[in-house]
């Protein structure tokens, strides 16, 4: 195995693992903020219990997700020196903003929110979680702005073989950014909705306590999931407009239509001269999985929404099992989507500007293999730990959250503290 292949495998692995955490955090924070808003307005204690329960799961996932982000940064520095040298002056700017927001603004506000229960005024405490949510989505914007530059390099000029940023606004107006950002936001909403609905459904199946908490949570999740599912489909197809214009070979391989493939080859020949500029043909497989999976989830979640009428969703019980089974599906589709977006860009690291072969660092394959194995083990451990912690606290239910309490408080006080 050579350095380039190992570096690409490492990038695919670290990005996929990290984005699992990001997707859940983006989806779940909206529910936590919404539930706390409902409590602040209505004063009903059930919304406080909902906020603490789902907030605990959010904090767990966010904390471990930060570590996966650090691993991803390490592999960037180790494996992609050529990319940083040629294009780092451009795509490094939005990544620097993302780092400042994620590691300073977002983490600071989340820490204040986590430890501010019973210490801060109600409305200030509520504002903190909304600031956390806003910072999370701002981070997503900057990451995707950097990635959109790799898909469609704009707002720069080349000097001495290096790209220099000339129009920062062009990065935000990139045709490859807007629809992809809304696509990711939709995926997060779907994942968060099915996560909330699935865990709530599990508690109904087990007939556990806190029925009021999980009945309301179930409704919130089931109401949000089809919105996310249909939005995914909408913004997914809208992205194909930009792909057809700027990356016609990717679209041709995605659909595997002979006429379109031949037209794309001729266009690549005119643009870049002789050479093989087609991504691997297997990109069509994750594309079909993602597209068909989104349609299935859209119909299934819409059916669950209809079954909320007269509480049929709970009475029939079979839909509850279906909701539990659907929980991991959005995360599979997210990975399929990233494979299509990133592998479909091959053989370019920066489309039309820099190939992946030119972008990779000049390091021995053994070193990349060692780092790949080490990083993968760390990421795998973090995924297992995240699942175990979330599953443990999800099973225990709202009465066992420590948000808003201290270890010195008696158990009976923990149940009532806000």
Backbone torsions as a table, in degrees:
resi	resn	phi	psi	omega
1	UNK	NA	138.8	-178.0
2	UNK	-98.1	173.6	-175.9
3	UNK	-62.1	-42.3	-176.9
4	UNK	-61.6	-47.1	-178.9
5	UNK	-63.6	-43.6	179.9
6	UNK	-64.7	-40.2	179.3
7	UNK	-64.3	-40.8	178.6
8	UNK	-66.0	-40.9	177.8
9	UNK	-62.9	-40.7	179.8
10	UNK	-66.0	-41.6	177.6
11	UNK	-62.5	-44.2	179.9
12	UNK	-62.3	-41.2	-177.5
13	UNK	-68.6	-50.4	-177.1
14	UNK	-65.8	-39.9	179.2
15	UNK	-65.5	-42.2	-178.7
16	UNK	-65.2	-46.6	178.7
17	UNK	-60.6	-47.0	-177.6
18	UNK	-61.8	-40.5	-175.0
19	UNK	-71.3	-20.6	172.6
20	UNK	-60.9	-44.0	179.0
21	UNK	-68.0	-42.5	-178.0
22	UNK	-62.2	-44.1	-178.3
23	UNK	-59.5	-46.6	-179.7
24	UNK	-67.1	-40.6	179.8
25	UNK	-62.6	-45.5	-179.7
26	UNK	-62.5	-41.2	-178.9
27	UNK	-72.8	-39.7	-173.0
28	UNK	-76.8	-32.9	-176.0
29	UNK	-63.5	-31.3	178.5
30	UNK	-65.0	-40.6	179.0
31	UNK	-67.3	-42.5	179.5
32	UNK	-61.3	-46.9	179.6
33	UNK	-63.9	-41.1	178.9
34	UNK	-64.6	-40.7	179.9
35	UNK	-67.6	-39.3	178.2
36	UNK	-69.1	-34.1	175.2
37	UNK	-62.3	-42.8	177.8
38	UNK	-61.2	-38.3	177.9
39	UNK	-68.1	-44.4	-177.9
40	UNK	-61.4	-35.4	-178.3
41	UNK	-81.4	-45.5	-173.7
42	UNK	-89.1	-28.9	-176.2
43	UNK	76.9	6.2	-179.1
44	UNK	-75.6	130.3	-176.0
45	UNK	-64.2	-27.1	-178.6
46	UNK	-61.4	-35.0	179.2
47	UNK	-71.4	-30.6	174.8
48	UNK	-65.9	-42.5	179.0
49	UNK	-65.6	-38.9	176.7
50	UNK	-62.7	-44.0	-179.1
51	UNK	-61.9	-43.5	-178.9
52	UNK	-67.5	-40.6	-178.1
53	UNK	-65.2	-55.3	-178.8
54	UNK	-70.6	-29.6	176.2
55	UNK	-64.8	-36.2	176.7
56	UNK	-61.9	-44.7	179.5
57	UNK	-66.2	-36.0	178.1
58	UNK	-65.0	-45.7	-178.8
59	UNK	-62.3	-41.0	177.6
60	UNK	-58.6	-50.9	-177.0
61	UNK	-65.5	-39.1	-179.5
62	UNK	-65.5	-44.3	-176.5
63	UNK	-61.9	-44.7	179.9
64	UNK	-73.8	-31.2	178.3
65	UNK	-64.7	-33.2	177.1
66	UNK	-59.3	-40.5	-178.7
67	UNK	-66.2	-40.3	178.4
68	UNK	-63.6	-32.3	176.8
69	UNK	-64.8	-37.9	177.8
70	UNK	-64.7	-40.3	177.6
71	UNK	-61.0	-40.9	-179.8
72	UNK	-64.3	-38.8	177.8
73	UNK	-63.9	-39.2	179.5
74	UNK	-61.2	-44.3	-177.5
75	UNK	-68.7	-29.4	175.1
76	UNK	-61.2	-49.2	-178.1
77	UNK	-66.1	-32.1	-177.5
78	UNK	-78.5	-41.7	-166.0
79	UNK	-104.0	-18.7	-169.3
80	UNK	-125.0	53.1	179.0
81	UNK	-64.8	-38.1	178.9
82	UNK	-64.0	-37.6	177.4
83	UNK	-65.3	-43.8	179.5
84	UNK	-65.2	-37.7	-178.0
85	UNK	-68.2	-41.8	-175.6
86	UNK	-83.5	-44.8	-171.4
87	UNK	-117.6	1.9	-176.2
88	UNK	-61.6	-29.1	179.2
89	UNK	-65.2	-22.1	-178.0
90	UNK	-100.0	-62.8	-174.3
91	UNK	-76.0	-11.5	175.3
92	UNK	-71.5	-25.5	-178.7
93	UNK	-64.4	-52.7	177.1
94	UNK	-65.5	-31.6	177.2
95	UNK	-67.1	-35.9	176.7
96	UNK	-65.0	-40.9	177.1
97	UNK	-63.9	-39.7	178.6
98	UNK	-62.3	-41.5	-179.9
99	UNK	-63.9	-43.5	178.7
100	UNK	-61.2	-41.8	-178.0
101	UNK	-71.2	-48.0	-173.9
102	UNK	-70.0	-43.4	-172.3
103	UNK	-90.6	-15.3	-178.5
104	UNK	-117.9	-60.7	-176.4
105	UNK	-67.4	-57.4	-176.3
106	UNK	-62.4	-48.2	-178.3
107	UNK	-64.3	-37.2	179.2
108	UNK	-64.9	-48.6	179.8
109	UNK	-64.7	-37.1	178.9
110	UNK	-66.4	-39.2	176.5
111	UNK	-63.0	-42.0	177.7
112	UNK	-64.0	-38.4	178.8
113	UNK	-68.2	-43.3	-177.1
114	UNK	-62.6	-43.2	-176.2
115	UNK	-99.3	5.3	-178.0
116	UNK	-95.0	-0.2	178.1
117	UNK	-60.3	133.9	178.7
118	UNK	66.9	4.3	-179.5
119	UNK	-117.3	-31.0	-179.1
120	UNK	-104.3	152.2	173.8
121	UNK	-56.7	148.8	-173.0
122	UNK	-54.6	-45.6	-174.3
123	UNK	-74.8	-32.3	175.4
124	UNK	-67.6	-42.3	178.5
125	UNK	-62.4	-39.4	176.5
126	UNK	-64.7	-42.2	-179.8
127	UNK	-60.3	-33.4	-179.0
128	UNK	-62.2	-43.7	-177.7
129	UNK	-70.1	-31.7	175.7
130	UNK	-71.1	-32.7	174.7
131	UNK	-67.5	-36.8	175.3
132	UNK	-60.8	-46.6	179.7
133	UNK	-62.2	-44.7	179.8
134	UNK	-62.7	-41.4	179.1
135	UNK	-65.8	-36.7	179.2
136	UNK	-62.6	-44.3	-179.3
137	UNK	-75.0	-28.6	173.6
138	UNK	-66.1	-39.2	176.4
139	UNK	-61.0	-41.7	178.9
140	UNK	-62.4	-40.9	178.3
141	UNK	-57.2	-47.2	-176.4
142	UNK	-70.3	-36.6	176.8
143	UNK	-62.9	-46.1	-178.7
144	UNK	-71.5	-27.6	174.3
145	UNK	-64.6	-41.0	176.7
146	UNK	-65.2	-44.0	179.9
147	UNK	-66.5	-36.6	178.8
148	UNK	-63.2	-33.4	176.0
149	UNK	-63.0	-39.0	177.3
150	UNK	-66.4	-33.0	179.0
151	UNK	-76.3	-39.0	-175.7
152	UNK	-147.3	87.1	-173.5
153	UNK	-66.0	117.9	179.9
154	UNK	-133.0	167.9	173.2
155	UNK	66.9	31.0	-177.1
156	UNK	-142.8	168.6	169.7
157	UNK	-138.6	151.1	-178.1
158	UNK	-95.0	129.6	175.6
159	UNK	-137.1	119.3	179.8
160	UNK	56.1	39.3	176.2
161	UNK	79.9	9.1	179.1
162	UNK	-125.1	147.1	178.6
163	UNK	-89.8	134.7	177.9
164	UNK	-124.0	136.1	-177.6
165	UNK	-70.5	126.7	178.9
166	UNK	-117.7	-19.9	-177.3
167	UNK	-146.1	94.5	-178.3
168	UNK	-63.1	-36.1	179.3
169	UNK	-61.7	-29.5	179.5
170	UNK	-63.6	-30.5	176.9
171	UNK	-62.4	-36.3	-179.1
172	UNK	-83.1	-17.8	177.4
173	UNK	-97.2	6.0	-176.9
174	UNK	-57.3	130.8	-179.3
175	UNK	-63.1	-19.8	179.8
176	UNK	-90.0	4.2	-174.8
177	UNK	-100.6	-55.5	-166.6
178	UNK	-56.7	-55.0	-177.1
179	UNK	-67.3	-34.2	177.8
180	UNK	-67.7	-37.4	177.1
181	UNK	-63.3	-46.9	179.7
182	UNK	-67.6	-30.0	175.6
183	UNK	-64.2	-44.9	179.4
184	UNK	-66.8	-42.2	177.8
185	UNK	-60.8	-41.4	178.5
186	UNK	-63.6	-42.2	178.4
187	UNK	-62.2	-39.5	178.3
188	UNK	-65.3	-41.0	178.7
189	UNK	-63.5	-42.1	177.6
190	UNK	-64.0	-46.5	-179.7
191	UNK	-63.0	-43.6	178.7
192	UNK	-65.3	-41.1	179.8
193	UNK	-63.5	-45.0	179.3
194	UNK	-71.3	-30.5	175.4
195	UNK	-63.5	-48.8	179.5
196	UNK	-65.8	-45.0	-178.8
197	UNK	-67.0	-40.2	-177.3
198	UNK	-65.9	-45.1	178.2
199	UNK	-66.3	-39.9	177.2
200	UNK	-62.8	-41.4	178.2
201	UNK	-62.9	-39.3	178.6
202	UNK	-60.4	-40.9	179.4
203	UNK	-67.4	-33.7	175.8
204	UNK	-69.3	-37.8	177.5
205	UNK	-62.8	-41.8	-179.6
206	UNK	-80.9	-6.5	-179.3
207	UNK	53.5	48.9	178.9
208	UNK	-82.1	178.2	179.5
209	UNK	-75.3	-175.2	179.6
210	UNK	60.0	45.4	-179.8
211	UNK	-60.2	-36.6	-178.2
212	UNK	-64.6	-40.6	179.0
213	UNK	-61.6	-47.2	-174.2
214	UNK	-81.2	-23.4	174.4
215	UNK	-67.3	-45.0	178.0
216	UNK	-67.7	-41.7	179.7
217	UNK	-63.2	-40.0	178.5
218	UNK	-59.4	-44.0	179.6
219	UNK	-64.3	-42.4	178.8
220	UNK	-60.0	-48.1	-177.4
221	UNK	-65.7	-43.3	-178.8
222	UNK	-68.3	-32.7	178.0
223	UNK	-70.6	-35.2	-176.1
224	UNK	-81.3	-34.1	-172.5
225	UNK	-58.2	-49.5	180.0
226	UNK	-65.6	-29.2	175.4
227	UNK	-61.5	-45.8	177.5
228	UNK	-65.1	-40.4	-176.8
229	UNK	-65.3	-48.1	-179.4
230	UNK	-70.0	-31.1	176.8
231	UNK	-68.0	-36.4	176.8
232	UNK	-58.1	-46.9	-179.4
233	UNK	-62.7	-44.8	-177.6
234	UNK	-61.0	-53.6	-176.0
235	UNK	-76.2	-21.8	174.2
236	UNK	-64.4	-47.0	179.4
237	UNK	-70.9	-31.7	177.3
238	UNK	-63.7	-32.0	178.9
239	UNK	-62.5	-27.3	-176.6
240	UNK	-66.6	-20.2	176.1
241	UNK	-63.8	-48.0	178.6
242	UNK	-69.5	-37.4	179.8
243	UNK	-63.0	-43.6	-179.7
244	UNK	-63.3	-31.8	-178.3
245	UNK	-80.2	-42.9	-172.2
246	UNK	-104.4	-24.8	-179.3
247	UNK	-134.8	63.4	-174.1
248	UNK	-61.8	-30.6	179.7
249	UNK	-66.5	-37.6	177.4
250	UNK	-59.5	-48.1	-178.3
251	UNK	-63.9	-39.2	179.5
252	UNK	-62.9	-42.1	179.1
253	UNK	-69.5	-36.2	178.3
254	UNK	-59.2	-40.4	-176.8
255	UNK	-94.8	-15.8	177.1
256	UNK	53.6	43.5	176.2
257	UNK	-99.4	122.4	-174.9
258	UNK	-55.6	-41.8	-178.7
259	UNK	-64.8	-44.0	-179.8
260	UNK	-67.5	-37.0	178.5
261	UNK	-63.1	-43.9	-179.5
262	UNK	-66.1	-40.8	178.2
263	UNK	-63.6	-38.4	179.4
264	UNK	-67.4	-38.4	178.6
265	UNK	-63.3	-41.8	178.5
266	UNK	-64.2	-38.5	179.3
267	UNK	-68.0	-41.0	176.8
268	UNK	-62.4	-37.8	178.3
269	UNK	-63.4	-39.8	178.5
270	UNK	-68.7	-38.2	-176.0
271	UNK	-77.0	-45.8	-168.3
272	UNK	-121.3	-1.2	-179.0
273	UNK	82.7	-170.7	-178.1
274	UNK	-61.9	145.2	178.8
275	UNK	149.2	164.9	178.4
276	UNK	-98.3	106.0	-177.7
277	UNK	-112.5	24.2	179.6
278	UNK	-96.0	134.4	173.1
279	UNK	-69.5	167.5	179.3
280	UNK	-57.3	141.2	-177.2
281	UNK	-65.4	-21.5	-178.3
282	UNK	-70.3	-7.3	175.7
283	UNK	-58.1	-27.1	179.2
284	UNK	-63.1	-27.3	-177.5
285	UNK	-70.0	-55.4	176.8
286	UNK	-61.4	-29.6	177.3
287	UNK	-63.7	-45.6	179.7
288	UNK	-66.3	-39.4	177.5
289	UNK	-61.5	-46.4	-179.9
290	UNK	-62.7	-49.0	-175.7
291	UNK	-65.4	-49.8	-178.5
292	UNK	-68.8	-35.6	176.8
293	UNK	-63.6	-38.8	178.2
294	UNK	-64.3	-40.5	177.7
295	UNK	-63.8	-42.0	179.3
296	UNK	-62.9	-45.7	179.8
297	UNK	-65.4	-36.8	178.7
298	UNK	-60.3	-46.3	-179.4
299	UNK	-69.6	-41.0	-178.1
300	UNK	-66.7	-43.1	-179.6
301	UNK	-70.5	-32.9	175.5
302	UNK	-64.8	-40.1	177.0
303	UNK	-62.6	-41.0	177.5
304	UNK	-63.8	-37.3	178.0
305	UNK	-62.6	-42.6	178.1
306	UNK	-63.3	-36.8	-177.3
307	UNK	-72.6	-7.6	172.1
308	UNK	-65.5	-22.5	179.0
309	UNK	-61.2	127.7	-179.2
310	UNK	55.9	23.8	174.3
311	UNK	64.0	26.9	179.0
312	UNK	-62.8	-29.8	-178.7
313	UNK	-57.0	-40.8	-180.0
314	UNK	-85.1	-38.8	-177.1
315	UNK	-64.6	-40.7	-178.4
316	UNK	-72.9	-27.8	176.6
317	UNK	68.7	-36.9	178.7
318	UNK	-57.6	-42.6	176.9
319	UNK	-61.3	-26.1	177.5
320	UNK	-65.1	-42.8	176.9
321	UNK	-64.3	-37.4	178.7
322	UNK	-63.5	-40.5	179.3
323	UNK	-65.0	-39.6	176.4
324	UNK	-62.9	-42.5	-179.0
325	UNK	-67.1	-30.0	-177.7
326	UNK	-79.4	-12.1	-175.1
327	UNK	-52.9	-46.7	-177.0
328	UNK	-79.8	-13.3	-172.7
329	UNK	-60.3	-45.4	179.4
330	UNK	-57.9	-32.2	-178.9
331	UNK	-71.9	-34.5	174.3
332	UNK	-64.4	-43.3	-179.0
333	UNK	-66.3	-34.1	177.4
334	UNK	-61.6	-44.6	178.8
335	UNK	-64.1	-40.1	177.3
336	UNK	-60.4	-41.5	179.8
337	UNK	-63.0	-41.9	178.9
338	UNK	-67.6	-35.0	176.3
339	UNK	-62.5	-42.8	179.2
340	UNK	-63.8	-45.2	-176.4
341	UNK	-66.8	-43.1	-173.5
342	UNK	-86.9	-49.8	-179.9
343	UNK	-68.7	-32.1	178.2
344	UNK	-64.1	-15.9	178.5
345	UNK	-83.1	-13.3	-177.2
346	UNK	-59.2	146.3	9.8
347	UNK	-93.3	24.5	-174.4
348	UNK	-98.1	137.3	166.1
349	UNK	-84.7	-45.2	169.5
350	UNK	-119.2	116.4	-166.7
351	UNK	-58.2	121.8	178.2
352	UNK	76.9	-1.4	-174.0
353	UNK	-120.4	-40.6	-174.0
354	UNK	-148.8	126.9	178.3
355	UNK	-83.2	161.9	178.1
356	UNK	-65.7	-30.8	177.8
357	UNK	-64.6	-36.2	177.7
358	UNK	-78.4	-24.0	-173.7
359	UNK	-84.5	-21.8	-174.5
360	UNK	-73.2	149.6	178.5
361	UNK	-73.8	153.5	178.0
362	UNK	-89.3	79.2	180.0
363	UNK	-127.5	154.3	-179.1
364	UNK	-63.5	143.4	178.4
365	UNK	-57.8	-34.8	-179.5
366	UNK	-61.3	-38.1	179.0
367	UNK	-67.1	-41.8	179.0
368	UNK	-66.0	-39.8	179.1
369	UNK	-63.5	-42.7	179.7
370	UNK	-63.0	-44.1	179.0
371	UNK	-67.2	-35.9	178.7
372	UNK	-62.1	-47.1	179.4
373	UNK	-63.9	-44.9	-179.1
374	UNK	-63.8	-47.7	-179.7
375	UNK	-63.7	-38.8	-179.2
376	UNK	-66.3	-39.7	177.2
377	UNK	-63.6	-42.1	178.5
378	UNK	-63.5	-46.4	-179.3
379	UNK	-64.9	-41.0	177.6
380	UNK	-61.8	-41.1	177.9
381	UNK	-62.7	-41.3	179.9
382	UNK	-65.5	-38.9	178.0
383	UNK	-64.0	-45.6	179.2
384	UNK	-63.0	-43.4	179.2
385	UNK	-64.0	-40.9	178.7
386	UNK	-62.0	-46.5	179.2
387	UNK	-61.6	-44.1	-177.4
388	UNK	-64.4	-45.3	-179.7
389	UNK	-65.6	-45.3	179.7
390	UNK	-63.1	-44.5	179.8
391	UNK	-62.9	-39.3	-179.3
392	UNK	-63.9	-50.9	-178.4
393	UNK	-72.2	-30.5	177.2
394	UNK	-66.3	-40.3	178.5
395	UNK	-66.7	-37.3	-176.8
396	UNK	-68.1	-31.5	176.9
397	UNK	86.1	-178.2	-172.7
398	UNK	-64.6	-22.4	-175.4
399	UNK	-76.3	-5.8	-176.3
400	UNK	-117.7	14.2	175.2
401	UNK	-78.5	147.6	179.3
402	UNK	-103.2	1.4	177.2
403	UNK	-63.4	129.3	178.8
404	UNK	83.7	7.3	179.1
405	UNK	-130.8	172.9	172.7
406	UNK	-123.9	157.2	-178.6
407	UNK	-63.6	-20.9	-179.2
408	UNK	-80.1	-13.1	-177.2
409	UNK	-75.8	142.2	174.1
410	UNK	-61.6	156.3	-177.7
411	UNK	-59.2	-39.7	-177.2
412	UNK	-65.4	-29.5	178.4
413	UNK	-75.0	-31.1	-180.0
414	UNK	-64.6	-29.1	-176.7
415	UNK	-73.7	-24.7	-174.0
416	UNK	-111.4	-11.6	-175.5
417	UNK	-68.5	141.3	172.5
418	UNK	-117.0	NA	NA
